[in-house]
Amino acid sequence: MVKISYTRNLTAVFHGTFGAQVFASPTDRTNYGRSVLAKDPNNNGSLGIAISEAVEVAATSGGVKNTAWAPC
């Protein structure tokens, strides 16, 4: 979820109620997210960054679903 949205609404809380983990993007959990944060640690994120991170996770998951990565 885009960081600015993550901090401004209760969507992450709602998803957490049902057991999902939601991470503010950019995150340190992906190579792309780490590269964005290295350039600007206070980056509020964008839809493009969130999608890039989701694609990276999907491409490197080996086809395994991981509930720790539930893109919003």
mmCIF file as Biopython writes it, N, C-alpha, C and O atoms, coordinates in Angstrom:
data_model
#
loop_
_atom_site.group_PDB
_atom_site.id
_atom_site.type_symbol
_atom_site.label_atom_id
_atom_site.label_alt_id
_atom_site.label_comp_id
_atom_site.label_asym_id
_atom_site.label_entity_id
_atom_site.label_seq_id
_atom_site.pdbx_PDB_ins_code
_atom_site.Cartn_x
_atom_site.Cartn_y
_atom_site.Cartn_z
_atom_site.occupancy
_atom_site.B_iso_or_equiv
_atom_site.auth_seq_id
_atom_site.auth_asym_id
_atom_site.pdbx_PDB_model_num
ATOM 1   N N  . MET A ? 1  ? 0.853  -1.165  0.000   1.0 0.0 1  A 1 
ATOM 2   C CA . MET A ? 1  ? 0.000  0.000   0.000   1.0 0.0 1  A 1 
ATOM 3   C C  . MET A ? 1  ? 0.896  1.224   0.000   1.0 0.0 1  A 1 
ATOM 4   O O  . MET A ? 1  ? 1.900  1.261   0.712   1.0 0.0 1  A 1 
ATOM 5   N N  . VAL A ? 2  ? 0.541  2.230   -0.795  1.0 0.0 2  A 1 
ATOM 6   C CA . VAL A ? 2  ? 1.307  3.468   -0.859  1.0 0.0 2  A 1 
ATOM 7   C C  . VAL A ? 2  ? 1.379  4.075   0.543   1.0 0.0 2  A 1 
ATOM 8   O O  . VAL A ? 2  ? 0.367  4.198   1.234   1.0 0.0 2  A 1 
ATOM 9   N N  . LYS A ? 3  ? 2.594  4.452   0.949   1.0 0.0 3  A 1 
ATOM 10  C CA . LYS A ? 3  ? 2.827  4.899   2.325   1.0 0.0 3  A 1 
ATOM 11  C C  . LYS A ? 3  ? 1.896  6.039   2.741   1.0 0.0 3  A 1 
ATOM 12  O O  . LYS A ? 3  ? 1.370  6.031   3.855   1.0 0.0 3  A 1 
ATOM 13  N N  . ILE A ? 4  ? 1.691  7.000   1.873   1.0 0.0 4  A 1 
ATOM 14  C CA . ILE A ? 4  ? 0.856  8.143   2.238   1.0 0.0 4  A 1 
ATOM 15  C C  . ILE A ? 4  ? -0.579 7.681   2.537   1.0 0.0 4  A 1 
ATOM 16  O O  . ILE A ? 4  ? -1.225 8.219   3.436   1.0 0.0 4  A 1 
ATOM 17  N N  . SER A ? 5  ? -1.073 6.702   1.799   1.0 0.0 5  A 1 
ATOM 18  C CA . SER A ? 5  ? -2.403 6.149   2.063   1.0 0.0 5  A 1 
ATOM 19  C C  . SER A ? 5  ? -2.403 5.311   3.335   1.0 0.0 5  A 1 
ATOM 20  O O  . SER A ? 5  ? -3.354 5.336   4.117   1.0 0.0 5  A 1 
ATOM 21  N N  . TYR A ? 6  ? -1.326 4.574   3.521   1.0 0.0 6  A 1 
ATOM 22  C CA . TYR A ? 6  ? -1.192 3.712   4.700   1.0 0.0 6  A 1 
ATOM 23  C C  . TYR A ? 6  ? -1.304 4.521   5.992   1.0 0.0 6  A 1 
ATOM 24  O O  . TYR A ? 6  ? -1.912 4.076   6.966   1.0 0.0 6  A 1 
ATOM 25  N N  . THR A ? 7  ? -0.710 5.715   5.984   1.0 0.0 7  A 1 
ATOM 26  C CA . THR A ? 7  ? -0.703 6.523   7.198   1.0 0.0 7  A 1 
ATOM 27  C C  . THR A ? 7  ? -1.962 7.359   7.372   1.0 0.0 7  A 1 
ATOM 28  O O  . THR A ? 7  ? -2.190 7.906   8.451   1.0 0.0 7  A 1 
ATOM 29  N N  . ARG A ? 8  ? -2.782 7.469   6.334   1.0 0.0 8  A 1 
ATOM 30  C CA . ARG A ? 8  ? -3.950 8.357   6.400   1.0 0.0 8  A 1 
ATOM 31  C C  . ARG A ? 8  ? -5.293 7.652   6.536   1.0 0.0 8  A 1 
ATOM 32  O O  . ARG A ? 8  ? -6.304 8.317   6.765   1.0 0.0 8  A 1 
ATOM 33  N N  . ASN A ? 9  ? -5.338 6.357   6.406   1.0 0.0 9  A 1 
ATOM 34  C CA . ASN A ? 9  ? -6.642 5.704   6.539   1.0 0.0 9  A 1 
ATOM 35  C C  . ASN A ? 9  ? -6.518 4.384   7.291   1.0 0.0 9  A 1 
ATOM 36  O O  . ASN A ? 9  ? -5.421 3.974   7.671   1.0 0.0 9  A 1 
ATOM 37  N N  . LEU A ? 10 ? -7.618 3.746   7.494   1.0 0.0 10 A 1 
ATOM 38  C CA . LEU A ? 10 ? -7.664 2.537   8.314   1.0 0.0 10 A 1 
ATOM 39  C C  . LEU A ? 10 ? -7.689 1.243   7.506   1.0 0.0 10 A 1 
ATOM 40  O O  . LEU A ? 10 ? -7.993 0.181   8.049   1.0 0.0 10 A 1 
ATOM 41  N N  . THR A ? 11 ? -7.372 1.323   6.221   1.0 0.0 11 A 1 
ATOM 42  C CA . THR A ? 11 ? -7.411 0.129   5.379   1.0 0.0 11 A 1 
ATOM 43  C C  . THR A ? 11 ? -6.499 -0.958  5.928   1.0 0.0 11 A 1 
ATOM 44  O O  . THR A ? 11 ? -6.895 -2.122  5.987   1.0 0.0 11 A 1 
ATOM 45  N N  . ALA A ? 12 ? -5.277 -0.596  6.333   1.0 0.0 12 A 1 
ATOM 46  C CA . ALA A ? 12 ? -4.346 -1.594  6.857   1.0 0.0 12 A 1 
ATOM 47  C C  . ALA A ? 12 ? -4.901 -2.242  8.120   1.0 0.0 12 A 1 
ATOM 48  O O  . ALA A ? 12 ? -4.738 -3.445  8.323   1.0 0.0 12 A 1 
ATOM 49  N N  . VAL A ? 13 ? -5.548 -1.463  8.961   1.0 0.0 13 A 1 
ATOM 50  C CA . VAL A ? 13 ? -6.161 -2.002  10.179  1.0 0.0 13 A 1 
ATOM 51  C C  . VAL A ? 13 ? -7.271 -2.984  9.806   1.0 0.0 13 A 1 
ATOM 52  O O  . VAL A ? 13 ? -7.381 -4.061  10.392  1.0 0.0 13 A 1 
ATOM 53  N N  . PHE A ? 14 ? -8.087 -2.602  8.831   1.0 0.0 14 A 1 
ATOM 54  C CA . PHE A ? 14 ? -9.170 -3.474  8.366   1.0 0.0 14 A 1 
ATOM 55  C C  . PHE A ? 14 ? -8.616 -4.795  7.849   1.0 0.0 14 A 1 
ATOM 56  O O  . PHE A ? 14 ? -9.128 -5.856  8.208   1.0 0.0 14 A 1 
ATOM 57  N N  . HIS A ? 15 ? -7.587 -4.753  7.019   1.0 0.0 15 A 1 
ATOM 58  C CA . HIS A ? 15 ? -6.988 -5.982  6.492   1.0 0.0 15 A 1 
ATOM 59  C C  . HIS A ? 15 ? -6.385 -6.806  7.628   1.0 0.0 15 A 1 
ATOM 60  O O  . HIS A ? 15 ? -6.489 -8.033  7.631   1.0 0.0 15 A 1 
ATOM 61  N N  . GLY A ? 16 ? -5.756 -6.136  8.589   1.0 0.0 16 A 1 
ATOM 62  C CA . GLY A ? 16 ? -5.163 -6.827  9.721   1.0 0.0 16 A 1 
ATOM 63  C C  . GLY A ? 16 ? -6.180 -7.567  10.561  1.0 0.0 16 A 1 
ATOM 64  O O  . GLY A ? 16 ? -5.870 -8.588  11.173  1.0 0.0 16 A 1 
ATOM 65  N N  . THR A ? 17 ? -7.400 -7.046  10.589  1.0 0.0 17 A 1 
ATOM 66  C CA . THR A ? 17 ? -8.484 -7.709  11.318  1.0 0.0 17 A 1 
ATOM 67  C C  . THR A ? 17 ? -8.718 -9.118  10.783  1.0 0.0 17 A 1 
ATOM 68  O O  . THR A ? 17 ? -9.119 -10.015 11.523  1.0 0.0 17 A 1 
ATOM 69  N N  . PHE A ? 18 ? -8.463 -9.301  9.492   1.0 0.0 18 A 1 
ATOM 70  C CA . PHE A ? 18 ? -8.686 -10.596 8.853   1.0 0.0 18 A 1 
ATOM 71  C C  . PHE A ? 18 ? -7.387 -11.376 8.653   1.0 0.0 18 A 1 
ATOM 72  O O  . PHE A ? 18 ? -7.350 -12.342 7.890   1.0 0.0 18 A 1 
ATOM 73  N N  . GLY A ? 19 ? -6.321 -10.954 9.342   1.0 0.0 19 A 1 
ATOM 74  C CA . GLY A ? 19 ? -5.082 -11.711 9.330   1.0 0.0 19 A 1 
ATOM 75  C C  . GLY A ? 19 ? -4.076 -11.308 8.267   1.0 0.0 19 A 1 
ATOM 76  O O  . GLY A ? 19 ? -3.002 -11.905 8.196   1.0 0.0 19 A 1 
ATOM 77  N N  . ALA A ? 20 ? -4.381 -10.322 7.441   1.0 0.0 20 A 1 
ATOM 78  C CA . ALA A ? 20 ? -3.444 -9.905  6.403   1.0 0.0 20 A 1 
ATOM 79  C C  . ALA A ? 20 ? -2.396 -8.968  6.995   1.0 0.0 20 A 1 
ATOM 80  O O  . ALA A ? 20 ? -2.655 -8.239  7.952   1.0 0.0 20 A 1 
ATOM 81  N N  . GLN A ? 21 ? -1.217 -9.009  6.405   1.0 0.0 21 A 1 
ATOM 82  C CA . GLN A ? 21 ? -0.178 -8.050  6.756   1.0 0.0 21 A 1 
ATOM 83  C C  . GLN A ? 21 ? -0.090 -7.055  5.608   1.0 0.0 21 A 1 
ATOM 84  O O  . GLN A ? 21 ? 0.000  -7.452  4.446   1.0 0.0 21 A 1 
ATOM 85  N N  . VAL A ? 22 ? -0.116 -5.778  5.924   1.0 0.0 22 A 1 
ATOM 86  C CA . VAL A ? 22 ? -0.026 -4.730  4.915   1.0 0.0 22 A 1 
ATOM 87  C C  . VAL A ? 22 ? 1.202  -3.898  5.237   1.0 0.0 22 A 1 
ATOM 88  O O  . VAL A ? 22 ? 1.419  -3.506  6.384   1.0 0.0 22 A 1 
ATOM 89  N N  . PHE A ? 23 ? 2.003  -3.632  4.211   1.0 0.0 23 A 1 
ATOM 90  C CA . PHE A ? 23 ? 3.231  -2.880  4.396   1.0 0.0 23 A 1 
ATOM 91  C C  . PHE A ? 23 ? 3.148  -1.577  3.626   1.0 0.0 23 A 1 
ATOM 92  O O  . PHE A ? 23 ? 2.629  -1.527  2.510   1.0 0.0 23 A 1 
ATOM 93  N N  . ALA A ? 24 ? 3.667  -0.525  4.237   1.0 0.0 24 A 1 
ATOM 94  C CA . ALA A ? 24 ? 3.718  0.768   3.571   1.0 0.0 24 A 1 
ATOM 95  C C  . ALA A ? 24 ? 4.826  0.735   2.519   1.0 0.0 24 A 1 
ATOM 96  O O  . ALA A ? 24 ? 5.958  0.354   2.817   1.0 0.0 24 A 1 
ATOM 97  N N  . SER A ? 25 ? 4.500  1.130   1.297   1.0 0.0 25 A 1 
ATOM 98  C CA . SER A ? 25 ? 5.468  1.149   0.203   1.0 0.0 25 A 1 
ATOM 99  C C  . SER A ? 25 ? 5.931  2.575   -0.034  1.0 0.0 25 A 1 
ATOM 100 O O  . SER A ? 25 ? 5.097  3.477   -0.109  1.0 0.0 25 A 1 
ATOM 101 N N  . PRO A ? 26 ? 7.221  2.807   -0.153  1.0 0.0 26 A 1 
ATOM 102 C CA . PRO A ? 26 ? 8.286  1.821   -0.313  1.0 0.0 26 A 1 
ATOM 103 C C  . PRO A ? 26 ? 8.657  1.148   1.014   1.0 0.0 26 A 1 
ATOM 104 O O  . PRO A ? 26 ? 8.578  1.743   2.089   1.0 0.0 26 A 1 
ATOM 105 N N  . THR A ? 27 ? 9.061  -0.105  0.888   1.0 0.0 27 A 1 
ATOM 106 C CA . THR A ? 27 ? 9.405  -0.908  2.045   1.0 0.0 27 A 1 
ATOM 107 C C  . THR A ? 27 ? 10.827 -1.435  1.918   1.0 0.0 27 A 1 
ATOM 108 O O  . THR A ? 27 ? 11.380 -1.486  0.820   1.0 0.0 27 A 1 
ATOM 109 N N  . ASP A ? 28 ? 11.403 -1.816  3.020   1.0 0.0 28 A 1 
ATOM 110 C CA . ASP A ? 28 ? 12.747 -2.407  2.975   1.0 0.0 28 A 1 
ATOM 111 C C  . ASP A ? 28 ? 12.682 -3.911  2.698   1.0 0.0 28 A 1 
ATOM 112 O O  . ASP A ? 28 ? 13.687 -4.607  2.836   1.0 0.0 28 A 1 
ATOM 113 N N  . ARG A ? 29 ? 11.528 -4.408  2.315   1.0 0.0 29 A 1 
ATOM 114 C CA . ARG A ? 29 ? 11.350 -5.845  2.065   1.0 0.0 29 A 1 
ATOM 115 C C  . ARG A ? 29 ? 11.620 -6.243  0.618   1.0 0.0 29 A 1 
ATOM 116 O O  . ARG A ? 29 ? 11.627 -7.431  0.295   1.0 0.0 29 A 1 
ATOM 117 N N  . THR A ? 30 ? 11.845 -5.253  -0.264  1.0 0.0 30 A 1 
ATOM 118 C CA . THR A ? 30 ? 12.158 -5.557  -1.663  1.0 0.0 30 A 1 
ATOM 119 C C  . THR A ? 30 ? 13.409 -4.794  -2.075  1.0 0.0 30 A 1 
ATOM 120 O O  . THR A ? 30 ? 13.761 -3.781  -1.471  1.0 0.0 30 A 1 
ATOM 121 N N  . ASN A ? 31 ? 14.078 -5.297  -3.116  1.0 0.0 31 A 1 
ATOM 122 C CA . ASN A ? 31 ? 15.259 -4.602  -3.634  1.0 0.0 31 A 1 
ATOM 123 C C  . ASN A ? 31 ? 14.882 -3.214  -4.141  1.0 0.0 31 A 1 
ATOM 124 O O  . ASN A ? 31 ? 15.580 -2.236  -3.872  1.0 0.0 31 A 1 
ATOM 125 N N  . TYR A ? 32 ? 13.773 -3.135  -4.876  1.0 0.0 32 A 1 
ATOM 126 C CA . TYR A ? 32 ? 13.368 -1.846  -5.421  1.0 0.0 32 A 1 
ATOM 127 C C  . TYR A ? 32 ? 13.004 -0.865  -4.301  1.0 0.0 32 A 1 
ATOM 128 O O  . TYR A ? 32 ? 13.397 0.301   -4.349  1.0 0.0 32 A 1 
ATOM 129 N N  . GLY A ? 33 ? 12.276 -1.319  -3.322  1.0 0.0 33 A 1 
ATOM 130 C CA . GLY A ? 33 ? 11.914 -0.470  -2.195  1.0 0.0 33 A 1 
ATOM 131 C C  . GLY A ? 33 ? 13.142 0.044   -1.460  1.0 0.0 33 A 1 
ATOM 132 O O  . GLY A ? 33 ? 13.209 1.215   -1.085  1.0 0.0 33 A 1 
ATOM 133 N N  . ARG A ? 34 ? 14.121 -0.846  -1.255  1.0 0.0 34 A 1 
ATOM 134 C CA . ARG A ? 34 ? 15.359 -0.429  -0.591  1.0 0.0 34 A 1 
ATOM 135 C C  . ARG A ? 34 ? 16.093 0.620   -1.419  1.0 0.0 34 A 1 
ATOM 136 O O  . ARG A ? 34 ? 16.668 1.554   -0.861  1.0 0.0 34 A 1 
ATOM 137 N N  . SER A ? 35 ? 16.081 0.476   -2.753  1.0 0.0 35 A 1 
ATOM 138 C CA . SER A ? 35 ? 16.772 1.459   -3.597  1.0 0.0 35 A 1 
ATOM 139 C C  . SER A ? 35 ? 16.079 2.818   -3.537  1.0 0.0 35 A 1 
ATOM 140 O O  . SER A ? 35 ? 16.744 3.854   -3.544  1.0 0.0 35 A 1 
ATOM 141 N N  . VAL A ? 36 ? 14.750 2.819   -3.479  1.0 0.0 36 A 1 
ATOM 142 C CA . VAL A ? 36 ? 14.005 4.079   -3.359  1.0 0.0 36 A 1 
ATOM 143 C C  . VAL A ? 36 ? 14.302 4.734   -2.015  1.0 0.0 36 A 1 
ATOM 144 O O  . VAL A ? 36 ? 14.542 5.940   -1.948  1.0 0.0 36 A 1 
ATOM 145 N N  . LEU A ? 37 ? 14.286 3.951   -0.962  1.0 0.0 37 A 1 
ATOM 146 C CA . LEU A ? 37 ? 14.541 4.489   0.381   1.0 0.0 37 A 1 
ATOM 147 C C  . LEU A ? 37 ? 15.986 4.959   0.541   1.0 0.0 37 A 1 
ATOM 148 O O  . LEU A ? 37 ? 16.254 5.880   1.312   1.0 0.0 37 A 1 
ATOM 149 N N  . ALA A ? 38 ? 16.917 4.336   -0.178  1.0 0.0 38 A 1 
ATOM 150 C CA . ALA A ? 38 ? 18.312 4.769   -0.104  1.0 0.0 38 A 1 
ATOM 151 C C  . ALA A ? 38 ? 18.463 6.174   -0.680  1.0 0.0 38 A 1 
ATOM 152 O O  . ALA A ? 38 ? 19.258 6.973   -0.185  1.0 0.0 38 A 1 
ATOM 153 N N  . LYS A ? 39 ? 17.689 6.472   -1.737  1.0 0.0 39 A 1 
ATOM 154 C CA . LYS A ? 39 ? 17.738 7.799   -2.360  1.0 0.0 39 A 1 
ATOM 155 C C  . LYS A ? 39 ? 16.989 8.837   -1.533  1.0 0.0 39 A 1 
ATOM 156 O O  . LYS A ? 39 ? 17.404 9.994   -1.451  1.0 0.0 39 A 1 
ATOM 157 N N  . ASP A ? 40 ? 15.884 8.420   -0.920  1.0 0.0 40 A 1 
ATOM 158 C CA . ASP A ? 40 ? 15.057 9.348   -0.146  1.0 0.0 40 A 1 
ATOM 159 C C  . ASP A ? 40 ? 14.359 8.585   0.979   1.0 0.0 40 A 1 
ATOM 160 O O  . ASP A ? 40 ? 13.288 8.016   0.769   1.0 0.0 40 A 1 
ATOM 161 N N  . PRO A ? 41 ? 14.955 8.570   2.168   1.0 0.0 41 A 1 
ATOM 162 C CA . PRO A ? 41 ? 14.377 7.816   3.288   1.0 0.0 41 A 1 
ATOM 163 C C  . PRO A ? 41 ? 12.979 8.280   3.702   1.0 0.0 41 A 1 
ATOM 164 O O  . PRO A ? 41 ? 12.254 7.528   4.353   1.0 0.0 41 A 1 
ATOM 165 N N  . ASN A ? 42 ? 12.592 9.489   3.341   1.0 0.0 42 A 1 
ATOM 166 C CA . ASN A ? 42 ? 11.275 10.021  3.702   1.0 0.0 42 A 1 
ATOM 167 C C  . ASN A ? 42 ? 10.274 9.942   2.557   1.0 0.0 42 A 1 
ATOM 168 O O  . ASN A ? 42 ? 9.242  10.613  2.589   1.0 0.0 42 A 1 
ATOM 169 N N  . ASN A ? 43 ? 10.564 9.139   1.559   1.0 0.0 43 A 1 
ATOM 170 C CA . ASN A ? 43 ? 9.692  9.016   0.392   1.0 0.0 43 A 1 
ATOM 171 C C  . ASN A ? 43 ? 8.298  8.555   0.822   1.0 0.0 43 A 1 
ATOM 172 O O  . ASN A ? 43 ? 8.162  7.569   1.546   1.0 0.0 43 A 1 
ATOM 173 N N  . ASN A ? 44 ? 7.264  9.273   0.374   1.0 0.0 44 A 1 
ATOM 174 C CA . ASN A ? 44 ? 5.877  8.926   0.719   1.0 0.0 44 A 1 
ATOM 175 C C  . ASN A ? 44 ? 5.286  7.862   -0.187  1.0 0.0 44 A 1 
ATOM 176 O O  . ASN A ? 44 ? 4.150  7.436   0.018   1.0 0.0 44 A 1 
ATOM 177 N N  . GLY A ? 45 ? 6.033  7.434   -1.176  1.0 0.0 45 A 1 
ATOM 178 C CA . GLY A ? 45 ? 5.571  6.385   -2.062  1.0 0.0 45 A 1 
ATOM 179 C C  . GLY A ? 45 ? 4.697  6.901   -3.179  1.0 0.0 45 A 1 
ATOM 180 O O  . GLY A ? 45 ? 4.305  8.068   -3.209  1.0 0.0 45 A 1 
ATOM 181 N N  . SER A ? 46 ? 4.401  5.996   -4.102  1.0 0.0 46 A 1 
ATOM 182 C CA . SER A ? 46 ? 3.518  6.291   -5.225  1.0 0.0 46 A 1 
ATOM 183 C C  . SER A ? 46 ? 2.923  4.971   -5.688  1.0 0.0 46 A 1 
ATOM 184 O O  . SER A ? 46 ? 3.390  3.896   -5.311  1.0 0.0 46 A 1 
ATOM 185 N N  . LEU A ? 47 ? 1.902  5.066   -6.498  1.0 0.0 47 A 1 
ATOM 186 C CA . LEU A ? 47 ? 1.290  3.845   -7.024  1.0 0.0 47 A 1 
ATOM 187 C C  . LEU A ? 47 ? 2.303  3.070   -7.857  1.0 0.0 47 A 1 
ATOM 188 O O  . LEU A ? 47 ? 2.326  1.840   -7.821  1.0 0.0 47 A 1 
ATOM 189 N N  . GLY A ? 48 ? 3.136  3.778   -8.604  1.0 0.0 48 A 1 
ATOM 190 C CA . GLY A ? 48 ? 4.157  3.125   -9.427  1.0 0.0 48 A 1 
ATOM 191 C C  . GLY A ? 48 ? 5.154  2.343   -8.594  1.0 0.0 48 A 1 
ATOM 192 O O  . GLY A ? 48 ? 5.534  1.231   -8.962  1.0 0.0 48 A 1 
ATOM 193 N N  . ILE A ? 49 ? 5.583  2.908   -7.476  1.0 0.0 49 A 1 
ATOM 194 C CA . ILE A ? 49 ? 6.527  2.213   -6.590  1.0 0.0 49 A 1 
ATOM 195 C C  . ILE A ? 49 ? 5.855  0.975   -5.998  1.0 0.0 49 A 1 
ATOM 196 O O  . ILE A ? 49 ? 6.451  -0.101  -5.966  1.0 0.0 49 A 1 
ATOM 197 N N  . ALA A ? 50 ? 4.620  1.126   -5.532  1.0 0.0 50 A 1 
ATOM 198 C CA . ALA A ? 50 ? 3.899  -0.010  -4.943  1.0 0.0 50 A 1 
ATOM 199 C C  . ALA A ? 50 ? 3.710  -1.135  -5.955  1.0 0.0 50 A 1 
ATOM 200 O O  . ALA A ? 50 ? 3.873  -2.308  -5.620  1.0 0.0 50 A 1 
ATOM 201 N N  . ILE A ? 51 ? 3.369  -0.779  -7.188  1.0 0.0 51 A 1 
ATOM 202 C CA . ILE A ? 51 ? 3.201  -1.796  -8.234  1.0 0.0 51 A 1 
ATOM 203 C C  . ILE A ? 51 ? 4.543  -2.457  -8.539  1.0 0.0 51 A 1 
ATOM 204 O O  . ILE A ? 51 ? 4.613  -3.676  -8.694  1.0 0.0 51 A 1 
ATOM 205 N N  . SER A ? 52 ? 5.605  -1.662  -8.626  1.0 0.0 52 A 1 
ATOM 206 C CA . SER A ? 52 ? 6.935  -2.228  -8.891  1.0 0.0 52 A 1 
ATOM 207 C C  . SER A ? 52 ? 7.337  -3.218  -7.809  1.0 0.0 52 A 1 
ATOM 208 O O  . SER A ? 52 ? 7.912  -4.265  -8.106  1.0 0.0 52 A 1 
ATOM 209 N N  . GLU A ? 53 ? 7.040  -2.894  -6.563  1.0 0.0 53 A 1 
ATOM 210 C CA . GLU A ? 53 ? 7.354  -3.820  -5.481  1.0 0.0 53 A 1 
ATOM 211 C C  . GLU A ? 53 ? 6.498  -5.087  -5.573  1.0 0.0 53 A 1 
ATOM 212 O O  . GLU A ? 53 ? 6.995  -6.191  -5.352  1.0 0.0 53 A 1 
ATOM 213 N N  . ALA A ? 54 ? 5.234  -4.929  -5.896  1.0 0.0 54 A 1 
ATOM 214 C CA . ALA A ? 54 ? 4.351  -6.097  -6.016  1.0 0.0 54 A 1 
ATOM 215 C C  . ALA A ? 54 ? 4.811  -7.007  -7.154  1.0 0.0 54 A 1 
ATOM 216 O O  . ALA A ? 54 ? 4.791  -8.230  -7.020  1.0 0.0 54 A 1 
ATOM 217 N N  . VAL A ? 55 ? 5.224  -6.412  -8.268  1.0 0.0 55 A 1 
ATOM 218 C CA . VAL A ? 55 ? 5.711  -7.210  -9.404  1.0 0.0 55 A 1 
ATOM 219 C C  . VAL A ? 55 ? 7.003  -7.933  -9.016  1.0 0.0 55 A 1 
ATOM 220 O O  . VAL A ? 55 ? 7.187  -9.100  -9.364  1.0 0.0 55 A 1 
ATOM 221 N N  . GLU A ? 56 ? 7.897  -7.246  -8.298  1.0 0.0 56 A 1 
ATOM 222 C CA . GLU A ? 56 ? 9.139  -7.893  -7.851  1.0 0.0 56 A 1 
ATOM 223 C C  . GLU A ? 56 ? 8.836  -9.098  -6.971  1.0 0.0 56 A 1 
ATOM 224 O O  . GLU A ? 56 ? 9.430  -10.163 -7.141  1.0 0.0 56 A 1 
ATOM 225 N N  . VAL A ? 57 ? 7.921  -8.931  -6.039  1.0 0.0 57 A 1 
ATOM 226 C CA . VAL A ? 57 ? 7.572  -10.036 -5.142  1.0 0.0 57 A 1 
ATOM 227 C C  . VAL A ? 57 ? 6.977  -11.197 -5.941  1.0 0.0 57 A 1 
ATOM 228 O O  . VAL A ? 57 ? 7.330  -12.354 -5.713  1.0 0.0 57 A 1 
ATOM 229 N N  . ALA A ? 58 ? 6.082  -10.892 -6.868  1.0 0.0 58 A 1 
ATOM 230 C CA . ALA A ? 58 ? 5.460  -11.941 -7.684  1.0 0.0 58 A 1 
ATOM 231 C C  . ALA A ? 58 ? 6.498  -12.653 -8.550  1.0 0.0 58 A 1 
ATOM 232 O O  . ALA A ? 58 ? 6.459  -13.874 -8.696  1.0 0.0 58 A 1 
ATOM 233 N N  . ALA A ? 59 ? 7.424  -11.885 -9.120  1.0 0.0 59 A 1 
ATOM 234 C CA . ALA A ? 59 ? 8.423  -12.465 -10.020 1.0 0.0 59 A 1 
ATOM 235 C C  . ALA A ? 59 ? 9.453  -13.314 -9.280  1.0 0.0 59 A 1 
ATOM 236 O O  . ALA A ? 59 ? 10.038 -14.225 -9.867  1.0 0.0 59 A 1 
ATOM 237 N N  . THR A ? 60 ? 9.676  -13.032 -8.021  1.0 0.0 60 A 1 
ATOM 238 C CA . THR A ? 60 ? 10.707 -13.762 -7.271  1.0 0.0 60 A 1 
ATOM 239 C C  . THR A ? 60 ? 10.135 -14.790 -6.299  1.0 0.0 60 A 1 
ATOM 240 O O  . THR A ? 60 ? 10.880 -15.423 -5.551  1.0 0.0 60 A 1 
ATOM 241 N N  . SER A ? 61 ? 8.821  -14.953 -6.310  1.0 0.0 61 A 1 
ATOM 242 C CA . SER A ? 61 ? 8.204  -15.865 -5.335  1.0 0.0 61 A 1 
ATOM 243 C C  . SER A ? 61 ? 8.275  -17.326 -5.753  1.0 0.0 61 A 1 
ATOM 244 O O  . SER A ? 61 ? 8.000  -18.212 -4.943  1.0 0.0 61 A 1 
ATOM 245 N N  . GLY A ? 62 ? 8.639  -17.592 -7.002  1.0 0.0 62 A 1 
ATOM 246 C CA . GLY A ? 62 ? 8.681  -18.978 -7.470  1.0 0.0 62 A 1 
ATOM 247 C C  . GLY A ? 62 ? 7.304  -19.601 -7.561  1.0 0.0 62 A 1 
ATOM 248 O O  . GLY A ? 62 ? 7.163  -20.822 -7.509  1.0 0.0 62 A 1 
ATOM 249 N N  . GLY A ? 63 ? 6.283  -18.760 -7.698  1.0 0.0 63 A 1 
ATOM 250 C CA . GLY A ? 63 ? 4.924  -19.252 -7.822  1.0 0.0 63 A 1 
ATOM 251 C C  . GLY A ? 63 ? 4.271  -19.591 -6.506  1.0 0.0 63 A 1 
ATOM 252 O O  . GLY A ? 63 ? 3.149  -20.096 -6.478  1.0 0.0 63 A 1 
ATOM 253 N N  . VAL A ? 64 ? 4.967  -19.317 -5.400  1.0 0.0 64 A 1 
ATOM 254 C CA . VAL A ? 64 ? 4.443  -19.610 -4.078  1.0 0.0 64 A 1 
ATOM 255 C C  . VAL A ? 64 ? 3.671  -18.407 -3.561  1.0 0.0 64 A 1 
ATOM 256 O O  . VAL A ? 64 ? 4.181  -17.287 -3.555  1.0 0.0 64 A 1 
ATOM 257 N N  . LYS A ? 65 ? 2.453  -18.641 -3.133  1.0 0.0 65 A 1 
ATOM 258 C CA . LYS A ? 65 ? 1.687  -17.559 -2.517  1.0 0.0 65 A 1 
ATOM 259 C C  . LYS A ? 65 ? 2.217  -17.325 -1.133  1.0 0.0 65 A 1 
ATOM 260 O O  . LYS A ? 65 ? 2.450  -18.269 -0.377  1.0 0.0 65 A 1 
ATOM 261 N N  . ASN A ? 66 ? 2.409  -16.073 -0.796  1.0 0.0 66 A 1 
ATOM 262 C CA . ASN A ? 66 ? 2.904  -15.708 0.509   1.0 0.0 66 A 1 
ATOM 263 C C  . ASN A ? 66 ? 1.938  -14.698 1.103   1.0 0.0 66 A 1 
ATOM 264 O O  . ASN A ? 66 ? 1.847  -13.570 0.619   1.0 0.0 66 A 1 
ATOM 265 N N  . THR A ? 67 ? 1.230  -15.078 2.122   1.0 0.0 67 A 1 
ATOM 266 C CA . THR A ? 67 ? 0.224  -14.184 2.693   1.0 0.0 67 A 1 
ATOM 267 C C  . THR A ? 67 ? 0.851  -12.967 3.352   1.0 0.0 67 A 1 
ATOM 268 O O  . THR A ? 67 ? 0.146  -12.013 3.681   1.0 0.0 67 A 1 
ATOM 269 N N  . ALA A ? 68 ? 2.173  -12.986 3.551   1.0 0.0 68 A 1 
ATOM 270 C CA . ALA A ? 68 ? 2.822  -11.803 4.113   1.0 0.0 68 A 1 
ATOM 271 C C  . ALA A ? 68 ? 2.909  -10.683 3.082   1.0 0.0 68 A 1 
ATOM 272 O O  . ALA A ? 68 ? 3.233  -9.550  3.438   1.0 0.0 68 A 1 
ATOM 273 N N  . TRP A ? 69 ? 2.629  -10.971 1.828   1.0 0.0 69 A 1 
ATOM 274 C CA . TRP A ? 69 ? 2.652  -9.964  0.765   1.0 0.0 69 A 1 
ATOM 275 C C  . TRP A ? 69 ? 1.264  -9.876  0.155   1.0 0.0 69 A 1 
ATOM 276 O O  . TRP A ? 69 ? 0.978  -10.518 -0.855  1.0 0.0 69 A 1 
ATOM 277 N N  . ALA A ? 70 ? 0.418  -9.091  0.763   1.0 0.0 70 A 1 
ATOM 278 C CA . ALA A ? 70 ? -0.939 -8.896  0.258   1.0 0.0 70 A 1 
ATOM 279 C C  . ALA A ? 70 ? -1.063 -7.467  -0.266  1.0 0.0 70 A 1 
ATOM 280 O O  . ALA A ? 70 ? -1.467 -6.568  0.473   1.0 0.0 70 A 1 
ATOM 281 N N  . PRO A ? 71 ? -0.712 -7.248  -1.559  1.0 0.0 71 A 1 
ATOM 282 C CA . PRO A ? 71 ? -0.763 -5.874  -2.067  1.0 0.0 71 A 1 
ATOM 283 C C  . PRO A ? 71 ? -2.164 -5.312  -2.059  1.0 0.0 71 A 1 
ATOM 284 O O  . PRO A ? 71 ? -3.126 -6.014  -2.371  1.0 0.0 71 A 1 
ATOM 285 N N  . CYS A ? 72 ? -2.277 -4.074  -1.710  1.0 0.0 72 A 1 
ATOM 286 C CA . CYS A ? 72 ? -3.574 -3.379  -1.711  1.0 0.0 72 A 1 
ATOM 287 C C  . CYS A ? 72 ? -3.664 -2.477  -2.897  1.0 0.0 72 A 1 
ATOM 288 O O  . CYS A ? 72 ? -4.676 -1.800  -3.083  1.0 0.0 72 A 1 
#
